[in-house]
Amino acid sequence: MLVLLPPSEGKAAGGSGAPLEPQELSLPGLAQARAAVLEELVDLCTGDELKAREVLGLSEGLRGEVAKNAELRSAAARPAGEIYTGVLYDALGLAGLPETARRTAEDALLVFSGLWGAVRVTDRIPSYRCSMGVKLPGLGALGAYWRAPMAEVLPAAAGDGLVLDLRSAAYATAWKPKGEVAGRTATVRVLHSQMVDGVEKRSVVSHFNKATKGRLVRDLLVAGAAPGSPAELVTALRDLGYVVEAEAPAKAGRAWSLDVVVTQIHH
């Protein structure tokens, strides 16, 4: 199983570890593309701060992120699973996983990133700010920029098992599973269900969406579930107590769509 995750906007501070060693990151086929993004981002953030903030979509209050990006090559790095914080990662709780589940997570989880393309949770990276929605002056929109290198590298990373796609829309633009890989891919949408005047209303709520996705991955890992296909994933999630509505694709070579319906967040 390969689980595709979005990163978090906020990142933990890098701490005091050794700096980034780009050649040690997973998916070495992305090395050249990563180097190009890193170089342009550092150059941008060592230049005109106002321009850098405009390109990165940062408010005055986040100006410190520009200075942080300028130091990326020398900044302390730590495992990506410790750098990414926020609702999804709080619910996933990597640090507190039992050992077997943690080992599975190290192999199965792939976090998408505007700067790195995609990294595993064990890859050591510095804290940075650069979302997939950014349009760099030289390289252009990062979602589009990453498509070609991802298409080269990701099918092999997906192996021959289930691909569980939990990315948000901006990160999904960087790689769209095609053909045979798409047929064993499941995308998940979390719907919040509530009764209004006796009628069920469903909506997508960011907090429920992120927290449920994190909890869902954690529950699969802790249970030792190893679904090999979208249909097996539906069964595994229902066995874990989730309300899942699944739609098999009408044509071959398309991903499955799964709706997970929640009424409240269970911690």
Backbone as CSV, one residue per row, in Angstrom:
resi,resn,N_x,N_y,N_z,CA_x,CA_y,CA_z,C_x,C_y,C_z
1,MET,0.843,-1.196,0.000,0.000,0.000,0.000,0.880,1.248,0.000
2,LEU,0.557,2.166,-0.883,1.236,3.458,-0.903,0.187,4.520,-0.564
3,VAL,0.466,5.333,0.464,-0.479,6.363,0.900,0.072,7.737,0.528
4,LEU,-0.665,8.477,-0.294,-0.242,9.804,-0.735,-0.870,10.857,0.168
5,LEU,-0.033,11.663,0.819,-0.512,12.662,1.774,-0.147,14.073,1.319
6,PRO,-0.967,15.066,1.698,-0.543,16.453,1.507,0.414,16.810,2.644
7,PRO,1.229,17.860,2.497,2.047,18.304,3.628,1.171,19.167,4.541
8,SER,1.765,19.824,5.515,1.022,20.799,6.305,1.574,22.177,5.968
9,GLU,0.721,23.209,6.006,1.200,24.576,5.777,2.244,24.930,6.833
10,GLY,1.862,24.725,8.095,2.790,25.000,9.185,3.788,23.864,9.329
11,LYS,5.001,24.198,9.719,6.034,23.179,9.903,6.681,23.380,11.272
12,ALA,7.115,22.306,11.865,7.886,22.409,13.105,9.246,23.020,12.779
13,ALA,9.860,23.658,13.756,11.199,24.210,13.546,12.183,23.065,13.341
14,GLY,13.261,23.357,12.640,14.219,22.305,12.278,15.031,21.770,13.435
15,GLY,15.094,22.530,14.545,15.879,22.046,15.682,17.367,22.252,15.459
16,SER,18.181,21.290,15.865,19.635,21.505,15.826,20.383,20.396,15.096
17,GLY,19.686,19.652,14.250,20.339,18.551,13.534,21.260,19.039,12.417
18,ALA,21.900,18.087,11.753,22.757,18.398,10.604,21.892,18.904,9.457
19,PRO,22.482,19.689,8.533,21.684,20.209,7.424,21.286,19.135,6.406
20,LEU,20.455,19.555,5.477,19.943,18.708,4.397,21.064,18.054,3.606
21,GLU,20.882,16.760,3.306,21.782,16.043,2.382,20.898,15.603,1.214
22,PRO,20.774,16.443,0.160,19.805,16.143,-0.904,19.951,14.752,-1.500
23,GLN,21.183,14.252,-1.586,21.404,12.939,-2.214,20.868,11.786,-1.364
24,GLU,20.529,12.061,-0.107,20.023,11.000,0.767,18.496,10.885,0.746
25,LEU,17.816,11.815,0.071,16.354,11.762,0.031,15.879,10.571,-0.799
26,SER,14.700,10.045,-0.429,14.082,8.953,-1.205,13.744,9.449,-2.610
27,LEU,13.344,8.517,-3.470,12.972,8.843,-4.868,14.067,9.673,-5.554
28,PRO,15.272,9.085,-5.686,16.395,9.838,-6.269,16.132,10.334,-7.683
29,GLY,15.152,9.740,-8.366,14.799,10.225,-9.708,14.274,11.659,-9.718
30,LEU,13.918,12.177,-8.530,13.428,13.561,-8.440,14.556,14.553,-8.121
31,ALA,15.793,14.047,-7.981,16.900,14.882,-7.478,17.116,16.148,-8.305
32,GLN,17.117,16.008,-9.635,17.393,17.160,-10.498,16.296,18.222,-10.365
33,ALA,15.053,17.780,-10.358,13.931,18.709,-10.237,13.949,19.393,-8.867
34,ARG,14.285,18.636,-7.817,14.371,19.225,-6.472,15.444,20.306,-6.417
35,ALA,16.591,20.000,-7.018,17.704,20.959,-6.989,17.308,22.264,-7.658
36,ALA,16.551,22.171,-8.766,16.135,23.380,-9.494,15.169,24.222,-8.658
37,VAL,14.211,23.571,-7.987,13.249,24.309,-7.153,13.968,24.926,-5.960
38,LEU,14.839,24.147,-5.322,15.579,24.640,-4.152,16.404,25.873,-4.518
39,GLU,17.099,25.797,-5.649,17.946,26.916,-6.066,17.108,28.175,-6.307
40,GLU,15.985,28.020,-7.023,15.188,29.211,-7.305,14.539,29.766,-6.042
41,LEU,14.098,28.886,-5.150,13.452,29.340,-3.920,14.439,30.091,-3.028
42,VAL,15.658,29.549,-2.882,16.676,30.214,-2.059,17.052,31.561,-2.673
43,ASP,17.246,31.588,-4.002,17.578,32.856,-4.687,16.473,33.888,-4.484
44,LEU,15.238,33.459,-4.641,14.086,34.351,-4.483,14.068,34.949,-3.075
45,CYS,14.342,34.120,-2.084,14.207,34.551,-0.684,15.440,35.264,-0.147
46,THR,16.535,35.224,-0.901,17.700,36.021,-0.490,17.666,37.385,-1.171
47,GLY,16.728,37.577,-2.103,16.609,38.850,-2.818,15.597,39.780,-2.156
48,ASP,14.706,40.302,-2.979,13.696,41.270,-2.537,12.635,40.565,-1.678
49,GLU,12.578,40.918,-0.391,11.664,40.228,0.530,10.200,40.410,0.121
50,LEU,9.874,41.622,-0.333,8.484,41.906,-0.708,8.059,41.029,-1.886
51,LYS,8.967,40.907,-2.867,8.669,40.068,-4.035,8.523,38.601,-3.604
52,ALA,9.417,38.166,-2.732,9.364,36.773,-2.264,8.043,36.497,-1.560
53,ARG,7.609,37.430,-0.719,6.343,37.250,-0.002,5.173,37.204,-0.971
54,GLU,5.237,38.024,-1.998,4.167,38.067,-3.003,4.093,36.731,-3.752
55,VAL,5.241,36.219,-4.180,5.295,34.948,-4.916,4.804,33.790,-4.045
56,LEU,5.204,33.797,-2.779,4.862,32.688,-1.875,3.494,32.864,-1.213
57,GLY,2.865,34.024,-1.446,1.537,34.263,-0.872,1.580,34.424,0.634
58,LEU,2.602,35.144,1.149,2.778,35.290,2.594,2.405,36.692,3.057
59,SER,1.721,36.772,4.178,1.359,38.063,4.761,2.570,38.669,5.476
60,GLU,2.421,39.916,5.864,3.473,40.618,6.623,3.871,39.812,7.867
61,GLY,2.869,39.221,8.518,3.126,38.455,9.740,3.963,37.201,9.509
62,LEU,4.056,36.765,8.249,4.816,35.541,7.938,6.142,35.867,7.241
63,ARG,6.604,37.096,7.390,7.844,37.494,6.693,9.040,36.640,7.141
64,GLY,8.979,36.122,8.372,10.065,35.272,8.870,10.259,34.012,8.036
65,GLU,9.197,33.598,7.327,9.291,32.398,6.477,10.246,32.637,5.306
66,VAL,10.317,33.885,4.846,11.227,34.218,3.733,12.670,34.034,4.180
67,ALA,12.982,34.565,5.355,14.343,34.420,5.894,14.681,32.944,6.109
68,LYS,13.689,32.181,6.548,13.891,30.741,6.783,14.237,30.037,5.468
69,ASN,13.500,30.373,4.399,13.772,29.756,3.091,15.162,30.119,2.576
70,ALA,15.618,31.321,2.884,16.938,31.767,2.395,18.057,30.899,2.966
71,GLU,17.807,30.287,4.127,18.841,29.495,4.825,18.672,27.992,4.638
72,LEU,17.855,27.569,3.664,17.498,26.150,3.561,18.697,25.208,3.443
73,ARG,19.733,25.645,2.756,20.869,24.735,2.531,21.662,24.465,3.807
74,SER,21.658,25.439,4.725,22.453,25.263,5.952,21.588,24.989,7.180
75,ALA,20.256,25.096,7.038,19.360,24.913,8.191,19.360,23.467,8.676
76,ALA,19.074,23.302,9.962,18.991,21.951,10.545,17.844,21.181,9.890
77,ALA,18.087,19.903,9.666,17.061,19.040,9.054,16.679,17.950,10.040
78,ARG,15.432,17.492,9.951,14.987,16.343,10.745,13.969,15.560,9.937
79,PRO,13.590,14.371,10.366,12.671,13.561,9.560,11.391,14.322,9.206
80,ALA,10.962,14.150,7.961,9.763,14.849,7.480,8.562,14.578,8.380
81,GLY,8.489,13.367,8.944,7.387,13.025,9.836,7.357,13.873,11.099
82,GLU,8.490,14.513,11.431,8.534,15.427,12.586,8.344,16.872,12.144
83,ILE,8.696,17.174,10.913,8.581,18.551,10.391,7.120,18.905,10.114
84,TYR,6.381,17.977,9.507,4.985,18.265,9.155,4.105,18.141,10.389
85,THR,3.377,19.222,10.682,2.487,19.244,11.846,1.080,19.559,11.333
86,GLY,0.183,19.934,12.212,-1.160,20.288,11.742,-2.149,19.174,12.014
87,VAL,-3.394,19.424,11.626,-4.522,18.571,12.025,-4.339,17.122,11.569
88,LEU,-4.006,16.912,10.279,-3.874,15.549,9.756,-2.760,14.797,10.493
89,TYR,-1.622,15.477,10.676,-0.468,14.800,11.287,-0.654,14.592,12.789
90,ASP,-1.403,15.494,13.446,-1.750,15.277,14.853,-2.591,14.008,14.989
91,ALA,-3.574,13.857,14.098,-4.460,12.687,14.149,-3.714,11.400,13.789
92,LEU,-2.762,11.514,12.879,-1.960,10.353,12.465,-1.029,9.899,13.599
93,GLY,-0.466,10.868,14.318,0.344,10.561,15.506,1.484,9.585,15.241
94,LEU,2.322,9.902,14.276,3.421,8.997,13.903,4.284,8.586,15.087
95,ALA,4.637,9.555,15.925,5.581,9.281,17.026,5.036,8.259,18.002
96,GLY,3.710,8.190,18.121,3.120,7.275,19.096,2.674,5.938,18.521
97,LEU,3.006,5.665,17.278,2.594,4.392,16.669,3.371,3.223,17.272
98,PRO,2.736,2.066,17.413,3.494,0.862,17.796,4.578,0.589,16.751
99,GLU,5.612,-0.112,17.156,6.793,-0.257,16.278,6.470,-0.857,14.910
100,THR,5.674,-1.907,14.876,5.350,-2.544,13.586,4.613,-1.571,12.681
101,ALA,3.659,-0.838,13.255,2.892,0.137,12.478,3.793,1.266,11.988
102,ARG,4.754,1.664,12.823,5.660,2.742,12.422,6.546,2.307,11.255
103,ARG,7.010,1.073,11.300,7.839,0.565,10.188,7.031,0.538,8.894
104,THR,5.767,0.115,8.999,4.893,0.108,7.818,4.725,1.532,7.287
105,ALA,4.524,2.488,8.208,4.345,3.894,7.819,5.569,4.418,7.066
106,GLU,6.742,4.015,7.506,7.982,4.487,6.861,8.059,4.036,5.409
107,ASP,7.499,2.862,5.120,7.490,2.357,3.744,6.306,2.885,2.943
108,ALA,5.168,3.068,3.623,3.913,3.303,2.901,3.578,4.771,2.660
109,LEU,4.016,5.670,3.545,3.563,7.061,3.452,4.473,7.881,2.543
110,LEU,3.858,8.668,1.679,4.585,9.561,0.783,3.926,10.941,0.882
111,VAL,4.704,11.920,1.338,4.162,13.272,1.529,4.550,14.142,0.339
112,PHE,3.551,14.713,-0.318,3.813,15.580,-1.472,4.231,16.974,-1.007
113,SER,5.031,17.658,-1.818,5.616,18.929,-1.402,5.932,19.792,-2.616
114,GLY,5.638,21.083,-2.511,5.982,21.995,-3.599,7.483,22.085,-3.816
115,LEU,8.252,21.935,-2.743,9.712,22.044,-2.825,10.387,20.727,-3.170
116,TRP,9.985,19.634,-2.513,10.701,18.359,-2.678,10.027,17.411,-3.662
117,GLY,8.849,17.739,-4.151,8.101,16.820,-5.006,7.336,15.839,-4.135
118,ALA,8.050,14.882,-3.567,7.465,13.954,-2.597,8.598,13.377,-1.761
119,VAL,8.327,13.177,-0.471,9.336,12.606,0.435,8.684,11.546,1.324
120,ARG,9.505,10.654,1.821,9.026,9.695,2.821,9.180,10.326,4.204
121,VAL,8.459,9.793,5.194,8.466,10.429,6.514,9.823,10.326,7.212
122,THR,10.680,9.430,6.733,12.028,9.293,7.314,13.046,10.225,6.660
123,ASP,12.709,10.835,5.534,13.645,11.731,4.848,13.901,12.969,5.697
124,ARG,15.157,13.303,5.874,15.510,14.482,6.677,15.444,15.746,5.828
125,ILE,14.573,16.671,6.233,14.402,17.935,5.500,14.383,19.095,6.493
126,PRO,14.754,20.299,6.042,14.610,21.465,6.915,13.170,21.987,6.856
127,SER,12.805,22.805,7.824,11.504,23.482,7.801,11.521,24.507,6.663
128,TYR,10.447,24.601,5.881,10.413,25.477,4.696,9.001,25.992,4.491
129,ARG,8.852,26.914,3.553,7.507,27.385,3.173,7.460,27.520,1.650
130,CYS,6.747,26.610,1.018,6.602,26.672,-0.444,5.521,25.678,-0.846
131,SER,4.309,26.164,-1.040,3.204,25.246,-1.341,3.184,24.887,-2.831
132,MET,2.439,23.852,-3.151,2.339,23.399,-4.547,1.613,24.436,-5.399
133,GLY,0.874,25.346,-4.773,0.155,26.377,-5.524,1.026,27.554,-5.947
134,VAL,2.293,27.559,-5.519,3.202,28.671,-5.839,3.601,28.640,-7.313
135,LYS,3.752,29.839,-7.872,4.240,29.976,-9.248,5.573,30.708,-9.176
136,LEU,6.665,29.972,-9.329,7.995,30.593,-9.252,8.290,31.327,-10.558
137,PRO,8.968,32.474,-10.485,9.213,33.268,-11.706,9.905,32.484,-12.825
138,GLY,10.869,31.624,-12.452,11.615,30.889,-13.469,10.994,29.567,-13.878
139,LEU,10.525,28.797,-12.909,10.034,27.439,-13.187,8.532,27.382,-13.451
140,GLY,7.820,28.439,-13.071,6.371,28.466,-13.301,5.611,27.777,-12.179
141,ALA,4.360,27.419,-12.469,3.484,26.800,-11.467,4.052,25.443,-11.061
142,LEU,4.233,25.241,-9.759,4.911,24.017,-9.297,4.094,22.761,-9.557
143,GLY,2.762,22.854,-9.464,1.933,21.684,-9.761,2.224,21.135,-11.147
144,ALA,2.337,22.042,-12.118,2.627,21.640,-13.505,4.098,21.224,-13.653
145,TYR,4.986,21.938,-12.964,6.421,21.660,-13.061,6.742,20.223,-12.632
146,TRP,6.062,19.753,-11.574,6.390,18.436,-11.031,5.805,17.290,-11.843
147,ARG,4.895,17.586,-12.771,4.187,16.488,-13.447,5.120,15.518,-14.180
148,ALA,6.048,16.056,-14.964,6.924,15.178,-15.755,7.838,14.330,-14.865
149,PRO,8.581,14.939,-13.910,9.426,14.089,-13.058,8.627,13.070,-12.240
150,MET,7.446,13.463,-11.767,6.612,12.529,-10.991,6.152,11.353,-11.853
151,ALA,5.773,11.646,-13.097,5.302,10.587,-14.001,6.403,9.557,-14.250
152,GLU,7.658,10.000,-14.177,8.800,9.085,-14.357,9.007,8.187,-13.138
153,VAL,8.815,8.751,-11.953,9.250,8.106,-10.711,8.133,7.393,-9.949
154,LEU,6.945,7.984,-9.939,5.881,7.488,-9.045,5.308,6.115,-9.410
155,PRO,5.139,5.770,-10.693,4.583,4.444,-10.979,5.401,3.322,-10.342
156,ALA,6.729,3.439,-10.367,7.583,2.411,-9.750,7.409,2.417,-8.237
157,ALA,7.283,3.632,-7.651,7.097,3.738,-6.191,5.770,3.115,-5.766
158,ALA,4.786,3.169,-6.658,3.458,2.622,-6.348,3.459,1.099,-6.318
159,GLY,4.495,0.488,-6.907,4.579,-0.971,-6.911,3.357,-1.586,-7.572
160,ASP,2.864,-2.702,-7.004,1.709,-3.345,-7.636,0.536,-3.451,-6.669
161,GLY,0.554,-2.612,-5.613,-0.515,-2.674,-4.613,-1.441,-1.477,-4.673
162,LEU,-2.222,-1.334,-3.611,-3.181,-0.242,-3.494,-2.478,1.103,-3.388
163,VAL,-3.025,2.115,-4.061,-2.589,3.504,-3.870,-3.757,4.236,-3.206
164,LEU,-3.537,4.700,-1.978,-4.565,5.423,-1.230,-4.230,6.907,-1.325
165,ASP,-5.035,7.640,-2.068,-4.732,9.045,-2.379,-5.537,9.973,-1.469
166,LEU,-4.839,10.583,-0.510,-5.487,11.483,0.449,-5.038,12.931,0.247
167,ARG,-4.480,13.225,-0.932,-3.966,14.575,-1.179,-5.093,15.583,-1.367
168,SER,-4.787,16.835,-1.049,-5.701,17.931,-1.356,-5.532,18.285,-2.836
169,ALA,-6.468,19.082,-3.350,-6.524,19.339,-4.802,-5.217,19.883,-5.373
170,ALA,-4.592,20.846,-4.688,-3.364,21.463,-5.219,-2.262,20.429,-5.409
171,TYR,-2.157,19.486,-4.482,-1.081,18.485,-4.544,-1.410,17.356,-5.511
172,ALA,-2.705,17.129,-5.718,-3.110,16.098,-6.682,-2.741,16.485,-8.108
173,THR,-2.523,17.783,-8.359,-2.157,18.211,-9.727,-0.769,17.716,-10.127
174,ALA,0.087,17.416,-9.142,1.479,17.050,-9.454,1.618,15.646,-10.021
175,TRP,0.704,14.779,-9.696,0.736,13.417,-10.255,-0.656,12.821,-10.258
176,LYS,-1.085,12.398,-11.431,-2.369,11.720,-11.537,-2.096,10.289,-11.988
177,PRO,-2.406,9.307,-11.116,-2.184,7.911,-11.525,-2.929,7.603,-12.830
178,LYS,-2.262,6.877,-13.712,-2.873,6.579,-15.015,-2.928,5.068,-15.232
179,GLY,-3.796,4.683,-16.147,-3.842,3.294,-16.597,-4.037,2.298,-15.478
180,GLU,-3.174,1.286,-15.473,-3.299,0.184,-14.523,-3.143,0.659,-13.073
181,VAL,-2.259,1.638,-12.845,-2.066,2.167,-11.483,-3.346,2.863,-11.013
182,ALA,-3.990,3.611,-11.907,-5.237,4.309,-11.553,-6.308,3.311,-11.111
183,GLY,-6.340,2.142,-11.758,-7.341,1.134,-11.447,-7.248,0.587,-10.028
184,ARG,-6.062,0.725,-9.405,-5.914,0.276,-8.007,-5.661,1.463,-7.075
185,THR,-6.127,2.643,-7.524,-6.035,3.855,-6.707,-7.411,4.200,-6.138
186,ALA,-7.439,4.603,-4.872,-8.691,5.055,-4.249,-8.486,6.468,-3.719
187,THR,-9.326,7.406,-4.162,-9.296,8.754,-3.598,-10.393,8.832,-2.536
188,VAL,-10.116,9.569,-1.480,-11.052,9.629,-0.355,-11.526,11.056,-0.125
189,ARG,-12.832,11.184,0.031,-13.431,12.462,0.406,-14.141,12.237,1.738
190,VAL,-13.960,13.162,2.665,-14.623,13.040,3.963,-15.811,13.980,4.001
191,LEU,-16.979,13.442,4.282,-18.205,14.242,4.342,-18.708,14.309,5.776
192,HIS,-19.015,15.519,6.214,-19.574,15.709,7.549,-21.091,15.672,7.429
193,SER,-21.706,14.735,8.137,-23.154,14.565,8.077,-23.795,15.135,9.336
194,GLN,-24.815,15.973,9.139,-25.570,16.464,10.297,-27.040,16.589,9.933
195,MET,-27.884,16.441,10.935,-29.324,16.550,10.710,-29.765,18.002,10.892
196,VAL,-30.427,18.534,9.879,-30.952,19.899,9.951,-32.450,19.829,9.673
197,ASP,-33.241,20.166,10.682,-34.709,20.085,10.553,-35.156,18.710,10.053
198,GLY,-34.524,17.671,10.597,-34.933,16.318,10.253,-34.422,15.806,8.923
199,VAL,-33.596,16.628,8.250,-33.051,16.223,6.949,-31.528,16.142,7.063
200,GLU,-30.956,15.050,6.522,-29.488,14.919,6.574,-28.845,15.871,5.573
201,LYS,-27.878,16.658,6.070,-27.091,17.536,5.191,-25.639,17.077,5.258
202,ARG,-25.001,17.002,4.107,-23.591,16.613,4.071,-22.746,17.741,3.502
203,SER,-21.577,17.940,4.089,-20.691,18.993,3.599,-19.243,18.576,3.816
204,VAL,-18.355,19.212,3.057,-16.918,18.985,3.238,-16.421,20.067,4.190
205,VAL,-15.906,19.665,5.336,-15.401,20.609,6.334,-13.921,20.319,6.529
206,SER,-13.090,21.360,6.333,-11.640,21.166,6.325,-11.125,20.404,7.544
207,HIS,-11.557,20.806,8.738,-11.036,20.183,9.955,-11.412,18.695,10.017
208,PHE,-12.673,18.383,9.720,-13.124,16.985,9.731,-12.348,16.191,8.678
209,ASN,-12.171,16.805,7.529,-11.484,16.163,6.408,-10.068,15.754,6.806
210,LYS,-9.297,16.711,7.330,-7.900,16.432,7.673,-7.785,15.455,8.842
211,ALA,-8.569,15.711,9.898,-8.476,14.850,11.088,-8.888,13.421,10.763
212,THR,-9.950,13.267,9.982,-10.423,11.913,9.660,-9.413,11.180,8.783
213,LYS,-8.806,11.878,7.838,-7.796,11.234,6.986,-6.607,10.750,7.827
214,GLY,-6.163,11.578,8.768,-5.055,11.175,9.631,-5.423,9.978,10.485
215,ARG,-6.634,10.004,11.041,-7.079,8.924,11.928,-7.272,7.626,11.151
216,LEU,-7.796,7.767,9.950,-8.046,6.604,9.079,-6.728,5.877,8.756
217,VAL,-5.686,6.651,8.421,-4.381,6.043,8.126,-3.828,5.375,9.387
218,ARG,-3.933,6.083,10.509,-3.444,5.511,11.771,-4.149,4.186,12.081
219,ASP,-5.476,4.173,11.940,-6.240,2.962,12.256,-5.836,1.797,11.350
220,LEU,-5.628,2.065,10.059,-5.188,1.013,9.132,-3.819,0.464,9.550
221,LEU,-2.903,1.389,9.915,-1.540,0.979,10.290,-1.548,0.166,11.578
222,VAL,-2.273,0.642,12.575,-2.294,-0.041,13.874,-2.954,-1.420,13.756
223,ALA,-3.981,-1.503,12.897,-4.676,-2.786,12.714,-3.857,-3.777,11.889
224,GLY,-2.769,-3.282,11.275,-1.981,-4.159,10.411,-2.722,-4.511,9.137
225,ALA,-3.704,-3.672,8.771,-4.488,-3.929,7.555,-3.590,-3.773,6.335
226,ALA,-3.749,-4.668,5.377,-2.927,-4.592,4.168,-3.803,-4.784,2.929
227,PRO,-4.776,-3.871,2.725,-5.644,-4.018,1.557,-4.841,-3.912,0.262
228,GLY,-5.106,-4.811,-0.657,-4.355,-4.821,-1.907,-5.072,-4.142,-3.055
229,SER,-6.325,-3.755,-2.809,-7.127,-3.132,-3.873,-8.129,-2.177,-3.225
230,PRO,-8.727,-1.280,-4.025,-9.743,-0.378,-3.468,-10.907,-1.134,-2.817
231,ALA,-11.342,-2.242,-3.424,-12.452,-3.004,-2.843,-12.069,-3.560,-1.466
232,GLU,-10.830,-4.039,-1.349,-10.366,-4.547,-0.050,-10.224,-3.416,0.967
233,LEU,-9.872,-2.216,0.494,-9.780,-1.052,1.382,-11.147,-0.716,1.973
234,VAL,-12.180,-0.753,1.137,-13.540,-0.474,1.608,-13.904,-1.447,2.732
235,THR,-13.618,-2.721,2.520,-13.902,-3.743,3.541,-13.116,-3.471,4.818
236,ALA,-11.813,-3.153,4.663,-10.951,-2.903,5.831,-11.462,-1.712,6.639
237,LEU,-11.858,-0.643,5.950,-12.344,0.550,6.659,-13.673,0.282,7.361
238,ARG,-14.551,-0.451,6.695,-15.839,-0.789,7.339,-15.606,-1.671,8.566
239,ASP,-14.636,-2.594,8.455,-14.300,-3.445,9.602,-13.789,-2.615,10.779
240,LEU,-13.176,-1.466,10.463,-12.654,-0.578,11.509,-13.720,0.392,12.026
241,GLY,-14.937,0.270,11.495,-16.039,1.077,12.004,-16.350,2.337,11.219
242,TYR,-15.708,2.507,10.073,-15.986,3.699,9.249,-17.218,3.479,8.380
243,VAL,-17.957,4.565,8.159,-19.076,4.533,7.218,-18.511,4.939,5.861
244,VAL,-18.458,3.998,4.937,-17.824,4.232,3.632,-18.818,3.977,2.511
245,GLU,-18.917,4.944,1.606,-19.711,4.756,0.394,-18.731,4.749,-0.769
246,ALA,-18.714,3.666,-1.519,-17.703,3.495,-2.558,-18.340,3.476,-3.933
247,GLU,-17.614,4.044,-4.862,-18.088,4.038,-6.243,-16.988,3.475,-7.133
248,ALA,-17.220,2.272,-7.633,-16.246,1.681,-8.556,-16.289,2.475,-9.852
249,PRO,-15.141,2.674,-10.494,-15.120,3.455,-11.734,-15.910,2.783,-12.853
250,ALA,-16.522,3.613,-13.678,-17.318,3.084,-14.792,-16.418,2.473,-15.869
251,LYS,-15.186,3.011,-15.983,-14.259,2.515,-17.012,-12.974,2.042,-16.377
252,ALA,-12.298,1.127,-17.054,-10.981,0.673,-16.584,-10.009,1.853,-16.639
253,GLY,-8.985,1.811,-15.787,-7.980,2.871,-15.822,-8.413,4.150,-15.134
254,ARG,-9.468,4.068,-14.325,-9.909,5.225,-13.528,-9.809,4.866,-12.055
255,ALA,-9.596,5.903,-11.216,-9.500,5.672,-9.777,-10.884,5.455,-9.161
256,TRP,-10.915,4.736,-8.059,-12.137,4.596,-7.263,-12.336,5.870,-6.444
257,SER,-13.602,6.202,-6.184,-13.924,7.331,-5.301,-14.595,6.785,-4.052
258,LEU,-14.030,7.126,-2.899,-14.601,6.690,-1.625,-15.061,7.906,-0.827
259,ASP,-16.278,7.859,-0.317,-16.756,8.878,0.615,-16.788,8.263,2.007
260,VAL,-16.088,8.898,2.930,-16.142,8.491,4.339,-17.050,9.497,5.040
261,VAL,-18.129,9.012,5.633,-19.127,9.898,6.228,-18.939,9.924,7.742
262,VAL,-18.749,11.124,8.300,-18.543,11.259,9.750,-19.579,12.211,10.338
263,THR,-19.969,11.956,11.583,-20.883,12.867,12.263,-20.118,13.681,13.305
264,GLN,-19.019,13.141,13.783,-18.170,13.882,14.738,-16.777,13.291,14.695
265,ILE,-15.839,14.014,15.283,-14.456,13.533,15.331,-14.244,12.776,16.634
266,HIS,-13.761,11.543,16.515,-13.441,10.766,17.708,-11.939,10.865,17.924
267,HIS,-11.546,11.257,19.095,-10.107,11.360,19.369,-9.603,10.057,19.952
